[in-house]
């Protein structure tokens, strides 16, 4: 009898911790802008995708919600999306903290710089529209690499109802200045010859104000793709404007580690982030 009871409790616990994800069309009535991509979406190796023109939001509701929700923006240089290790693979971890988690499959800009930000704003709106259903009180945004640029853009360029309550950035692209940027992300977002005004607008270290969302930032010092100075300059801008910010740098790890177990400091960053998330409840 005890064995049967134990197995029943285990089955119930497993079911609660693995709720079925919900996928929503981001713009069921049509997006307000276009990226001009007409070729079909392509699935690449390791569940990367490119040519995204039909955005979706996949939500993993927490079984025991604590009021927080996170919208994740995978990276990929604004030309593809790393949907697994910078997206879906983190769902169970966030759910275990009581956090409702969502992965944004956002449209590639293809030189139309307003398109990804429109999708990020809409994702935040959708989460807030379902706040009662998913027991959400605060909605944060998270991103890795170019997705980190999108997340930091959402945290610095927002309209009524779209400001994220907090931001989590993995090795983010922050600057669009040629001296400090990831050139592929810059070219794909802004085009080959952007104006100085556009470069400044999307250099998010220059767009921080006192109303910018509190931030948790992670970066490896030996990142050869996106210089760690991107995170440092953004952190300093946040501190200057008295925005709560936490910067965590790791001596090795390179770029693109996301939720991979191979990253030497995975236990450290998950522990540090878990503590930070508890503090902002």
N, C-alpha and C positions, 0 to 999 in steps of 0.2 A: 504493500500500500504506500509506504514512504517513497519507494522508488517511482511509483506511478505519479505521486504528487510532485516529486522533484522534477520529473520529466515534463509534467504539465506546466509547472512554473517556468522552466527553462524555455519551453515553446512559446509561452506568453511573452517572456522577456525578449526573445529573439524577434517576435512579431512586432513588438513595440519599438525596438531599436532599428528596425529596417522597414519603415513605412514606405509605401509605394510612391515614387516621385510623380509629380504632376508637371506636364509640359504645356505651356501656354504660348500661343502666337503672340508676338510682341505688338504687332500692328494688324489685327484682324480686319480692320476697315481700310488698310493701306497706309503706308508710311508717309510722312509729310515731305520727304526728300528721297532722292535716289542716288545710288553710287554708280550707276551706269553700267553695272555688270550684267551681261545677258547670257553668259555661258553657264552651264550647270554647276552646282556645287560639287566639289571634288573631295573624296575621302583619300587621305594620304596615309603613310605608315604611322604606326603608334597613335592611331585615332586622331591625327591632325586633320583639319579640314581647311579648304581654301574656297575662294569664289563665293563667300557667303553673301547672299542677297535677301534671304528670308530669315530674319532673326527670330529666335525663340528664347524662352526663359524656362528652365527646368528647376522645379522647386522640390526640395527634400524637407518636408515638415518635421520638426522635432517632436518626438514622442512626449517629452516632458519639457515644454517650452519655458524659457526663462525671460522671454520678452525681447530677445535680440534676434536680428536677422542679418544675413550677409549675402550680398550679391557679388559673385565672383566673375571677373573678366580675365579669361585666359590670355596668355601672350602669344606672340608669333610675328612680331615685326609689322603689324598692321597689314599682313598679306595672307596669314593663315592663323589658325587657332590650335593651341595645344590643349585639347579638351580633357585629357585624362589627368596628368600629374599637376596641372595648374587649374584644374576644374573639378570634374566629378569625383576624383579619388579622395578629395578632402571631405566629402559629404558626411561620412560616418563619424569622422573626428569632430566636426562642428556639431552634429546632432547629439553626440555624447556629452557635449557641454550644455545642451539644452537650447542650442541655436538653430533656428530654421535657416537652411542654406539653399542658395539658388545659383545656378550656373547660367550666365548670359552668353548665348551664341549671337554675337553682334556682327553687324555687317562690316565688310572690309571697306575702307574709305575710297580706295582707288582714286586718290587725289581730291575727294570731296570731304573736306575736313570736318564738316558739321555732322556727318552721318553717324559715326560711332557714338558721339556724345548724345545725339538724339535717342539712340537705343539705350544708353545707360540711364538717361533721364526717365525714359518710359519704363524701364525695369524697376526703378525706385518707386514710380507712381503705382505700378501694378502691385508691388509688395504692400504698399500702404493701403491700397484699395481692398486688399485681403487681410488687413491687420486683425480684424475681429476673428476671422476664420482660423488664422494661424497663430493667434495670440501674440502679435508683434507690437512692441512699443517703440523700439529703435531700429532703424534700418541703416546698416553700414555698407560700404562698397570696398571690394578687395580686387587687386589686380597684380599680375606678374609681368615684368618686362614691359612690352608695349601695352599690355593690359593694365600695368601699373601706371602708365602714362594716362590711359583712359580713366582709371579710377581717380588719379590726382586731378585730372581735368574736371571730372564730375564734382570733386570736392572744392574746386576753386572757380568754376564757371557754372553756376546753377540759377534756376528760376524758382518762382514760388512753388513749393511743394516737392522740389527735386533735390534739395540739399541733403546729402547723406549725413547721418548722425556721427559717423566715424569712418576712418579709412585705414585699410591694411595693405601695405605695399611690399611686394617681393621684388628685389633688385629692379626697381622701376626706371624706365626712361622718364626723365623729368624735363630736361632742357632740349630745345630745338636748335640751339646755337651750334654751329659746325665745330666749334672748339671742344664741345663736351657732349655731343649727342650720339645716338645710334642712327647712323645715316640712313639705313634702310627704312627704319620707322619714320624718320622725317620725310623721306622722299615719298613713301606710300601714303602718308597722311596729308602732307602739304603740297606735294608736287615737286618737280625738279628745281624750279626757280621761284620759291615763295617770296613775297614781299617782306621787308624788315618788320612791318607791322604784324604780319601773320606769324612770323617766327617768334616775336615777343609775346604775342597773345597765347601761344601754345607752349611757351617756356614757363612751366608752372611755378618754378621758384620765384618768378617775377610777379605772379598773380596772387600770392598769399595775402590775406587780410586777417584782421582779428576775428572774422566770422568763419574762417576756413575750418573744416572739420578736424577734430583731434586725430592724430596719426600714430600708427605703429609701423615702423619701417625696418626692413631687413635687407642686407646686402653683403656679398663676399668681397673682401678687399682685393682679391686677385681676379675679379670679373673682367674678362678680356673683351666682352661684347658691349656691355653698358658700364662705363666707368663708375666706380663707387662715389665719385664726386657728385653724381646726380642726386643720390640720396642725401649726401652731406649738405649740399647747397639748399635742398628743400627743407631739411631739418632745421638748418640755421635760420631760414626765412620764417619757419613756423615759430621758433623760439623768439625771434625778434618781434613777432607780432603777438606774442604771449598766447599762442595756441598750444595746448597740451600735446606733447610729442615724445615718442620713445624711439630711439635709433639703436639698432643692434647690428654690428658688423662682425663678420667672421673671417679669420685669417686666410682660409682656403675654402674652395667649393666651386669657384668658377661661376658660370651663368646657367640658369635654367633648371635648378634643382627641384623647385616646387615641393611636392610631397614625397619625393623619392627617398627610399630608405638608404640609398647610397650616399646621401649628404651627411657628412661627418657630424654636423651640428643639428641634426633633426630633433633630437630629444631636447636640446637647449631651446630652439626657437618655438617648439610646440609648448614647452613649459612656460616660457616667457609670455607667449601670446595668450595662453590660457589664463594666466594671472592678470594680464592687462585687461582682458575681456571681462573678468569678474569685477575689476575696479570701475568700469564704465557702466555697469548695470544701474 
